[in-house]
């Protein structure tokens, strides 16, 4: 795995903060930790624009980390 540069970490953290603050996101700590690992892994595997990254991970988050109503 590549190490993220400080500016990349800031971008990933901004996406994380935005998505986990959504009403639909599961607020359990294990869901948040799993999502954080997913974000770092996903961002690390390829060069991707921040806008495209946000769209990709939100779609995945809605699928895997939505609250069960």
Secondary structure, DSSP 4 states (H G I P E B T S, - for coil): -PPPPHHHHHHHHHHHHHHHTSTTB--SHHHHHHHHHHHHHHHHTS---HHHHHHHHHHHHHHHSB---
